[in-house]
Amino acid sequence: MVETAGQLSGLFVAGTDTGVGKTTFAVALLRHARMRGRRLVPFKPAETGCAPQPTDAFRLWEAAAPPVDRSAVCLYALPLPAAPKAAAEAAGVTITLPAIIARAHDLASRGDGLVVEGAGGLLAPYAAGITGADIAATLALPILLVARMALGTINHVALTVNELRRRRLPLAGLVMVATLPGHEPHESTNAPLIQELTGLRPAGIFPYIDGADAIDPDILAAALAAAFGPDQLAALGL
């Protein structure tokens, strides 16, 4: 049985894979919450490919503007662009759940809730016997699953949802992110087929945003509000 951190509120943003739009969506929801008076604090337990700064974690911090130093948002900033376990071993670092729990509680005490972003897909390894799913279970936060709209996403979503259910982890909802421009023929069938396989209907599709707009938290928050609407966001705990 996985020991839980307990007494934390917020969301754990998990992905079906790497590069599915987790950070983009997390930035949008953090800025959206901030604009509505909610002081959510972001937490990225581990980020890899840091050269040398954890740019994704810093984007989350900028979007939320929480009352914490931006260096606190990422616990393990690792240079090697690889799975967290491999990147940690290359840096001579061991990722531990007690350290993650302690940082999560410290950050949570500064705001109205946490938005924790995992690295890569749900089962990305962080240390021996520790995956993203184990961290989510330990923090005991509902999971917001992010998937790309690209071909192959149906399989990725179904496998990830099945794993969440096998572990009995709470699922806040599923969102899709358009990671490529244009509209492909398969995209209109993604949602109904995912629902057919899993019983889970995606809450909405976050649009593709290019160029400088893709890193502007205000533009991303506006896109979130336009794409999802208040009812869908409320259902996701936003």
N, C-alpha and C positions, 0 to 999 in steps of 0.2 A: 504494500500500500504506500502511495506517495504521501508524505507529510505535506500539509498545506500551510501557507503563510498565514491565512486567516485575516479577517477584518480589513480587507482591501476592497476598494470599489473602483470601477472603471471597466476597461476593455483590454483584451489581449488581441492584437492584430496579427493574425497568422496568414501565411500564404500557401497556395498549392504548389509553389515553385519559387525560384528566384526570378527577379525581374518582372513580377506580375503587377506591380503598381502599389505595393504595400505602403511605401513611404509617401508617394503622391497622395494616396487616399488618407493616410494618417495626418499629413500636413493639412489637407483640406478640412478634416473633421476637427482638428485642434484649433485652427483659426476660426472655423464656424462657431465652435463652443466659446472661444474667447470673445467673439463679437456679440455673443448673447449673454455675456457676464459670467460664464462658467470658467473657473480657473483650473483647467486640467493640466497635469504635469506629465510630460513624456518621459519614457524610459526605454532605452535600447540596451538590453543586457550585454550584447556583444555585436560589434560591427567589424567586418573584415575588409581588407583592401584599403585600409586607412593610410594615406600618403601625405603627411602623417596624421591628419585630423579625421575624425569620424564625420564625414560630411552629411550623411543621412541623419544622424543624431542631432547635428547642429541645425539642420533644416527643421526638425521637429521642435527644437528649442525656440527657434526664431518664430515659428508659427504660433506657439503657445504663449511665448513671453512669460514663462513661469518665474516665480520668485526664487530661483535657484541658479547657481552658476552653470553655464552651459557645459562645462567639463564634467559635471555630475550626471548628466543625462545618459552618457555611455559609460558603463562600468569597465568593459574590456574593449579597448580600441586596438585592433590587431593589424599589422601591415600586410600579411599574406592574403591575396584574394582567393580564399578557399573556404571550405566549411569551417565553422568556428573551432571545432576540435583540432583540425589540422593547422589552422592559423595560430591557435594558442600553443600547440606543441612546438611549432617553428619559432615562436617568440619566447619559449621557456616559461610559459604561463599555464596554470591549471585553473580552469573555470569551475567554480563551486556553487552549489545551490545556496548554502548559508550566506555567502557574500551577496548573491542576487537578492535573496529575501531581505537582508539588512538594508541594501540600497533601495529596494522597492518601498519598504516602510518609511525610510527617511524621506524619500521624494513624496510619498503619499501624504505625509504629515504637513507638507507645504501648500497643499491645494485641495480641490474638491474631488479629486479622483485621479487615477493613473490611466494613461494610454501607453501600453507596452507594445513595442514592435519587435517581433521575432526576426531571426535571420534566415533567409532562404525559405524552404518549405517547412511544413510542420515537423517532419522527422529529421531535420538537419541536426547532426550531432554536435554537441558542445563540449562534452567530456565523456569519459567512459561511463556508459549507462545513463547518460543525460542527453535528451533530445529537446527540441523546441516544445514538443508535447508535454514532456516532463516538467519543463519550466512553467508552462501554462497551468498544468495541474497543481503545481506547488503554490503558485500565486493565487489560484482559485478564482480567476477572473473569467467572465464569459468571453467566448472567443468570437471575434468578427473575422470571418474567412474571406480573403481577397483572392480572386482568380482573374486571369487574363481572358479576353474575348477570343483569342487566337484558336486556330484549329488544334484539337487535342485537349482542350480545356474540360470537356465533358468527362473524360476518363480521369483527369487529375482531380476534378472536384469530387467525383463519386468515390474515388479511393480515399481522399482526405476526409470526407464526411463519414465514410465507413470507419475509418480509424478513430475519429473523434467519438463516434458512438460506441465503438468497442471499448474505448477507455472511459466512457461515460463522462465526457467533458461537456460542459454547457456551451451550446452554440447560440450566439446572439443573432446571427444571420450571415447571409452570403451576399457579397457585392462583386460585380464584374467590372473590370477596368479595360477600356480600349487602349491598348498599348501601341497600336499601329494606325496610321491614317487610312481613311477610306472605309468602305463597308464591304465585307466579304459575304458571299452567298450563304455560308454556313451560320453566320451570326444570328439570324432570325430563329434558328432552330436550337440554339444553345440552351436558352432558358426552359422551354418546354421539355427538352430531353433530359436536362438535369433534374427537373421536377419529377419526370417519369421514373428516373432511376433512383432518386434519393427521397422524394417527397418534399424536397426543399425548393421553393421558388426564390430565385435571386431577387433581392430587394430593389435592385436597379443597376443601371450601367453608368459608370463614370466615363465621361467622354475623353477622347484623345485631345491633348493640348500640347502644342509644339512650341519650340523656341524659348524665349525668355519667360513667356507666360507660364510655362510648365513648372517654374520654380517660384512663381509669385504666389504667396499664400493667400492673398486677398482674391486673386483670380480663381484659384483652386477652390476656395470656400464658396464663391459665388457659383461656380460650376456644380459643386456638390448640392447646394440648395436648389438649383434649377433642375438638376437631374433626378433628385430623390423626393423632394417635397417634405413637409412637416410630418406627415403620418408615417412614411417610411423611415425617416430619421428617428422618430420617437420609438418605433419598433426596434431599432438597433441600439436604443439606449442613448441616443444623441439628441 
